[in-house]
Amino acid sequence: MLGSALKVSVNAKNLTQESTDFYFPTGTWCSLFGPTLGQCIPNTFGQTVTMSSKLNEYYVHMREGTVVPL
């Protein structure tokens, strides 16, 4: 987590895995960068979401309702 608004997800443990369970705190999270650009994960209540996690994939999600200057 970067503060309470940004979340970075990357699989750095097992580089041969095809997918990984990533934890998402409560809220709706929308993808800013990565293979799921523009997609949102609605209403997470402190749950894990299984996403592709190949060596070259990473995710940056922003919590809905926040403003982050880029």
A tleap script that builds the chain and sets N, CA, C and O, in Angstrom:
source leaprc.protein.ff14SB
mol = sequence {
  NMET LEU GLY SER ALA LEU LYS VAL SER VAL
  ASN ALA LYS ASN LEU THR GLN GLU SER THR
  ASP PHE TYR PHE PRO THR GLY THR TRP CYS
  SER LEU PHE GLY PRO THR LEU GLY GLN CYS
  ILE PRO ASN THR PHE GLY GLN THR VAL THR
  MET SER SER LYS LEU ASN GLU TYR TYR VAL
  HIE MET ARG GLU GLY THR VAL VAL PRO CLEU
}
set mol.1.N position { 0.841 -1.179 0.000 }
set mol.1.CA position { 0.000 0.000 0.000 }
set mol.1.C position { 0.885 1.240 0.000 }
set mol.1.O position { 1.921 1.289 0.663 }
set mol.2.N position { 0.456 2.220 -0.747 }
set mol.2.CA position { 1.079 3.536 -0.728 }
set mol.2.C position { 0.034 4.491 -0.168 }
set mol.2.O position { -0.808 5.001 -0.907 }
set mol.3.N position { 0.088 4.731 1.126 }
set mol.3.CA position { -0.952 5.502 1.781 }
set mol.3.C position { -2.225 4.679 1.840 }
set mol.3.O position { -2.173 3.450 1.902 }
set mol.4.N position { -3.367 5.351 1.822 }
set mol.4.CA position { -4.636 4.618 1.871 }
set mol.4.C position { -5.335 4.582 0.511 }
set mol.4.O position { -6.422 4.016 0.391 }
set mol.5.N position { -4.722 5.183 -0.511 }
set mol.5.CA position { -5.391 5.299 -1.802 }
set mol.5.C position { -4.795 4.440 -2.911 }
set mol.5.O position { -5.506 4.075 -3.847 }
set mol.6.N position { -3.505 4.108 -2.828 }
set mol.6.CA position { -2.857 3.346 -3.896 }
set mol.6.C position { -2.381 1.999 -3.389 }
set mol.6.O position { -1.910 1.872 -2.259 }
set mol.7.N position { -2.512 0.998 -4.243 }
set mol.7.CA position { -2.086 -0.360 -3.908 }
set mol.7.C position { -1.304 -0.916 -5.089 }
set mol.7.O position { -1.780 -0.899 -6.224 }
set mol.8.N position { -0.095 -1.412 -4.811 }
set mol.8.CA position { 0.747 -2.020 -5.842 }
set mol.8.C position { 0.799 -3.515 -5.586 }
set mol.8.O position { 1.058 -3.939 -4.459 }
set mol.9.N position { 0.558 -4.321 -6.612 }
set mol.9.CA position { 0.574 -5.780 -6.467 }
set mol.9.C position { 1.543 -6.373 -7.480 }
set mol.9.O position { 1.446 -6.109 -8.679 }
set mol.10.N position { 2.475 -7.173 -6.986 }
set mol.10.CA position { 3.423 -7.863 -7.847 }
set mol.10.C position { 3.811 -9.162 -7.158 }
set mol.10.O position { 3.934 -9.207 -5.934 }
set mol.11.N position { 4.002 -10.199 -7.926 }
set mol.11.CA position { 4.426 -11.484 -7.384 }
set mol.11.C position { 5.945 -11.514 -7.411 }
set mol.11.O position { 6.547 -11.637 -8.477 }
set mol.12.N position { 6.566 -11.401 -6.246 }
set mol.12.CA position { 8.028 -11.397 -6.183 }
set mol.12.C position { 8.579 -12.665 -5.535 }
set mol.12.O position { 9.791 -12.807 -5.380 }
set mol.13.N position { 7.697 -13.579 -5.159 }
set mol.13.CA position { 8.146 -14.787 -4.462 }
set mol.13.C position { 8.377 -15.957 -5.410 }
set mol.13.O position { 9.472 -16.516 -5.458 }
set mol.14.N position { 7.357 -16.322 -6.155 }
set mol.14.CA position { 7.436 -17.499 -7.010 }
set mol.14.C position { 7.251 -17.065 -8.460 }
set mol.14.O position { 6.125 -16.852 -8.909 }
set mol.15.N position { 8.334 -16.937 -9.176 }
set mol.15.CA position { 8.271 -16.396 -10.532 }
set mol.15.C position { 7.751 -17.380 -11.570 }
set mol.15.O position { 7.591 -17.014 -12.735 }
set mol.16.N position { 7.482 -18.626 -11.170 }
set mol.16.CA position { 6.938 -19.597 -12.117 }
set mol.16.C position { 5.423 -19.717 -12.002 }
set mol.16.O position { 4.810 -20.433 -12.793 }
set mol.17.N position { 4.807 -19.042 -11.048 }
set mol.17.CA position { 3.351 -19.094 -10.886 }
set mol.17.C position { 2.657 -18.373 -12.027 }
set mol.17.O position { 3.170 -17.387 -12.556 }
set mol.18.N position { 1.508 -18.860 -12.394 }
set mol.18.CA position { 0.687 -18.210 -13.416 }
set mol.18.C position { -0.316 -17.242 -12.792 }
set mol.18.O position { -0.746 -16.294 -13.449 }
set mol.19.N position { -0.696 -17.471 -11.526 }
set mol.19.CA position { -1.635 -16.586 -10.843 }
set mol.19.C position { -1.306 -16.530 -9.358 }
set mol.19.O position { -0.675 -17.434 -8.810 }
set mol.20.N position { -1.750 -15.440 -8.715 }
set mol.20.CA position { -1.490 -15.216 -7.297 }
set mol.20.C position { -2.717 -14.591 -6.672 }
set mol.20.O position { -3.449 -13.859 -7.338 }
set mol.21.N position { -2.954 -14.872 -5.389 }
set mol.21.CA position { -4.021 -14.228 -4.626 }
set mol.21.C position { -3.466 -12.946 -4.016 }
set mol.21.O position { -2.526 -12.990 -3.222 }
set mol.22.N position { -4.041 -11.808 -4.384 }
set mol.22.CA position { -3.636 -10.512 -3.853 }
set mol.22.C position { -4.722 -10.002 -2.913 }
set mol.22.O position { -5.910 -10.096 -3.220 }
set mol.23.N position { -4.311 -9.461 -1.767 }
set mol.23.CA position { -5.253 -8.932 -0.776 }
set mol.23.C position { -5.673 -7.517 -1.152 }
set mol.23.O position { -4.840 -6.696 -1.533 }
set mol.24.N position { -6.966 -7.236 -1.043 }
set mol.24.CA position { -7.514 -5.908 -1.278 }
set mol.24.C position { -8.285 -5.467 -0.042 }
set mol.24.O position { -9.220 -6.152 0.371 }
set mol.25.N position { -7.910 -4.326 0.564 }
set mol.25.CA position { -8.683 -3.791 1.684 }
set mol.25.C position { -10.093 -3.403 1.221 }
set mol.25.O position { -10.374 -3.380 0.023 }
set mol.26.N position { -10.956 -3.106 2.160 }
set mol.26.CA position { -12.343 -2.750 1.870 }
set mol.26.C position { -12.417 -1.549 0.925 }
set mol.26.O position { -11.690 -0.571 1.095 }
set mol.27.N position { -13.293 -1.633 -0.060 }
set mol.27.CA position { -13.511 -0.555 -1.018 }
set mol.27.C position { -13.583 -1.077 -2.437 }
set mol.27.O position { -13.444 -2.274 -2.684 }
set mol.28.N position { -13.803 -0.166 -3.360 }
set mol.28.CA position { -13.757 -0.486 -4.783 }
set mol.28.C position { -12.419 -0.002 -5.304 }
set mol.28.O position { -12.040 1.148 -5.082 }
set mol.29.N position { -11.697 -0.881 -6.002 }
set mol.29.CA position { -10.343 -0.586 -6.476 }
set mol.29.C position { -10.314 -0.615 -8.001 }
set mol.29.O position { -10.751 -1.586 -8.618 }
set mol.30.N position { -9.794 0.462 -8.611 }
set mol.30.CA position { -9.717 0.552 -10.070 }
set mol.30.C position { -8.256 0.546 -10.520 }
set mol.30.O position { -7.399 1.174 -9.898 }
set mol.31.N position { -7.991 -0.166 -11.597 }
set mol.31.CA position { -6.635 -0.342 -12.101 }
set mol.31.C position { -6.147 0.908 -12.836 }
set mol.31.O position { -6.835 1.433 -13.711 }
set mol.32.N position { -4.944 1.378 -12.464 }
set mol.32.CA position { -4.327 2.531 -13.133 }
set mol.32.C position { -3.285 2.105 -14.150 }
set mol.32.O position { -3.136 2.743 -15.192 }
set mol.33.N position { -2.561 1.031 -13.858 }
set mol.33.CA position { -1.511 0.524 -14.732 }
set mol.33.C position { -1.569 -0.993 -14.721 }
set mol.33.O position { -2.134 -1.590 -13.805 }
set mol.34.N position { -0.997 -1.608 -15.719 }
set mol.34.CA position { -0.915 -3.060 -15.750 }
set mol.34.C position { -1.874 -3.662 -16.748 }
set mol.34.O position { -2.534 -2.942 -17.497 }
set mol.35.N position { -1.956 -4.990 -16.762 }
set mol.35.CA position { -2.764 -5.689 -17.765 }
set mol.35.C position { -4.264 -5.462 -17.638 }
set mol.35.O position { -4.999 -5.731 -18.588 }
set mol.36.N position { -4.742 -4.973 -16.495 }
set mol.36.CA position { -6.184 -4.778 -16.298 }
set mol.36.C position { -6.559 -3.301 -16.316 }
set mol.36.O position { -7.530 -2.912 -15.667 }
set mol.37.N position { -5.822 -2.478 -17.037 }
set mol.37.CA position { -6.019 -1.031 -17.069 }
set mol.37.C position { -7.490 -0.656 -17.237 }
set mol.37.O position { -8.155 -1.112 -18.167 }
set mol.38.N position { -7.988 0.179 -16.325 }
set mol.38.CA position { -9.354 0.675 -16.412 }
set mol.38.C position { -10.410 -0.214 -15.789 }
set mol.38.O position { -11.551 0.222 -15.634 }
set mol.39.N position { -10.081 -1.428 -15.429 }
set mol.39.CA position { -11.058 -2.326 -14.819 }
set mol.39.C position { -11.122 -2.083 -13.314 }
set mol.39.O position { -10.119 -1.743 -12.687 }
set mol.40.N position { -12.300 -2.259 -12.747 }
set mol.40.CA position { -12.483 -2.061 -11.309 }
set mol.40.C position { -12.875 -3.373 -10.631 }
set mol.40.O position { -13.545 -4.220 -11.221 }
set mol.41.N position { -12.450 -3.516 -9.396 }
set mol.41.CA position { -12.839 -4.638 -8.552 }
set mol.41.C position { -13.797 -4.066 -7.525 }
set mol.41.O position { -13.359 -3.403 -6.584 }
set mol.42.N position { -15.104 -4.304 -7.680 }
set mol.42.CA position { -16.089 -3.640 -6.831 }
set mol.42.C position { -16.234 -4.275 -5.447 }
set mol.42.O position { -16.120 -5.489 -5.283 }
set mol.43.N position { -16.484 -3.425 -4.472 }
set mol.43.CA position { -16.898 -3.825 -3.129 }
set mol.43.C position { -16.079 -4.946 -2.511 }
set mol.43.O position { -16.631 -5.981 -2.140 }
set mol.44.N position { -14.787 -4.757 -2.398 }
set mol.44.CA position { -13.983 -5.746 -1.680 }
set mol.44.C position { -14.150 -5.477 -0.192 }
set mol.44.O position { -14.139 -4.323 0.237 }
set mol.45.N position { -14.299 -6.506 0.573 }
set mol.45.CA position { -14.469 -6.375 2.012 }
set mol.45.C position { -13.315 -7.076 2.710 }
set mol.45.O position { -13.518 -7.996 3.502 }
set mol.46.N position { -12.083 -6.621 2.402 }
set mol.46.CA position { -10.912 -7.254 2.982 }
set mol.46.C position { -10.739 -8.668 2.476 }
set mol.46.O position { -10.584 -9.595 3.271 }
set mol.47.N position { -10.764 -8.849 1.167 }
set mol.47.CA position { -10.690 -10.186 0.579 }
set mol.47.C position { -9.526 -10.301 -0.381 }
set mol.47.O position { -8.908 -9.301 -0.748 }
set mol.48.N position { -9.231 -11.517 -0.784 }
set mol.48.CA position { -8.187 -11.737 -1.777 }
set mol.48.C position { -8.823 -11.932 -3.144 }
set mol.48.O position { -9.920 -12.476 -3.262 }
set mol.49.N position { -8.122 -11.483 -4.169 }
set mol.49.CA position { -8.572 -11.619 -5.548 }
set mol.49.C position { -7.455 -12.324 -6.313 }
set mol.49.O position { -6.295 -11.920 -6.232 }
set mol.50.N position { -7.801 -13.373 -7.051 }
set mol.50.CA position { -6.818 -14.110 -7.842 }
set mol.50.C position { -6.621 -13.416 -9.183 }
set mol.50.O position { -7.570 -13.211 -9.940 }
set mol.51.N position { -5.358 -13.056 -9.467 }
set mol.51.CA position { -5.036 -12.386 -10.722 }
set mol.51.C position { -3.802 -13.038 -11.334 }
set mol.51.O position { -3.008 -13.667 -10.634 }
set mol.52.N position { -3.650 -12.884 -12.629 }
set mol.52.CA position { -2.473 -13.373 -13.329 }
set mol.52.C position { -1.235 -12.727 -12.717 }
set mol.52.O position { -1.272 -11.557 -12.335 }
set mol.53.N position { -0.146 -13.475 -12.620 }
set mol.53.CA position { 1.047 -12.908 -11.971 }
set mol.53.C position { 2.332 -13.417 -12.627 }
set mol.53.O position { 3.218 -13.948 -11.958 }
set mol.54.N position { 2.410 -13.251 -13.902 }
set mol.54.CA position { 3.634 -13.646 -14.604 }
set mol.54.C position { 4.751 -12.661 -14.287 }
set mol.54.O position { 4.505 -11.591 -13.731 }
set mol.55.N position { 5.960 -13.021 -14.638 }
set mol.55.CA position { 7.148 -12.233 -14.293 }
set mol.55.C position { 7.041 -10.768 -14.714 }
set mol.55.O position { 7.486 -9.889 -13.975 }
set mol.56.N position { 6.469 -10.488 -15.868 }
set mol.56.CA position { 6.425 -9.122 -16.389 }
set mol.56.C position { 5.139 -8.375 -16.039 }
set mol.56.O position { 4.919 -7.283 -16.564 }
set mol.57.N position { 4.284 -8.918 -15.175 }
set mol.57.CA position { 3.008 -8.274 -14.856 }
set mol.57.C position { 3.043 -7.653 -13.457 }
set mol.57.O position { 3.581 -8.236 -12.516 }
set mol.58.N position { 2.465 -6.475 -13.344 }
set mol.58.CA position { 2.303 -5.796 -12.068 }
set mol.58.C position { 0.986 -5.023 -12.127 }
set mol.58.O position { 0.443 -4.794 -13.208 }
set mol.59.N position { 0.489 -4.632 -10.991 }
set mol.59.CA position { -0.787 -3.931 -10.925 }
set mol.59.C position { -0.659 -2.725 -10.004 }
set mol.59.O position { -0.010 -2.803 -8.961 }
set mol.60.N position { -1.275 -1.616 -10.385 }
set mol.60.CA position { -1.409 -0.451 -9.518 }
set mol.60.C position { -2.896 -0.133 -9.500 }
set mol.60.O position { -3.491 0.166 -10.536 }
set mol.61.N position { -3.490 -0.201 -8.316 }
set mol.61.CA position { -4.910 0.088 -8.155 }
set mol.61.C position { -5.099 1.317 -7.267 }
set mol.61.O position { -4.318 1.555 -6.345 }
set mol.62.N position { -6.144 2.092 -7.556 }
set mol.62.CA position { -6.488 3.262 -6.754 }
set mol.62.C position { -7.881 3.055 -6.171 }
set mol.62.O position { -8.797 2.591 -6.849 }
set mol.63.N position { -8.017 3.413 -4.890 }
set mol.63.CA position { -9.315 3.280 -4.228 }
set mol.63.C position { -10.290 4.298 -4.810 }
set mol.63.O position { -9.939 5.462 -5.005 }
set mol.64.N position { -11.514 3.856 -5.085 }
set mol.64.CA position { -12.551 4.726 -5.640 }
set mol.64.C position { -12.818 5.901 -4.693 }
set mol.64.O position { -12.868 5.740 -3.474 }
set mol.65.N position { -12.988 7.076 -5.285 }
set mol.65.CA position { -13.324 8.262 -4.507 }
set mol.65.C position { -12.112 9.045 -4.018 }
set mol.65.O position { -12.264 10.016 -3.276 }
set mol.66.N position { -10.920 8.641 -4.420 }
set mol.66.CA position { -9.723 9.373 -4.013 }
set mol.66.C position { -9.147 10.120 -5.204 }
set mol.66.O position { -9.385 9.761 -6.358 }
set mol.67.N position { -8.390 11.159 -4.907 }
set mol.67.CA position { -7.727 11.935 -5.940 }
set mol.67.C position { -6.242 11.854 -5.694 }
set mol.67.O position { -5.768 12.187 -4.607 }
set mol.68.N position { -5.501 11.415 -6.694 }
set mol.68.CA position { -4.041 11.311 -6.595 }
set mol.68.C position { -3.450 12.038 -7.791 }
set mol.68.O position { -3.660 11.612 -8.926 }
set mol.69.N position { -2.716 13.128 -7.570 }
set mol.69.CA position { -2.096 13.832 -8.705 }
set mol.69.C position { -0.961 12.986 -9.295 }
set mol.69.O position { -0.120 12.469 -8.561 }
set mol.70.N position { -0.948 12.855 -10.597 }
set mol.70.CA position { 0.091 12.081 -11.272 }
set mol.70.C position { 1.015 13.001 -12.043 }
set mol.70.O position { 1.959 12.534 -12.681 }
savepdb mol mol.pdb
quit
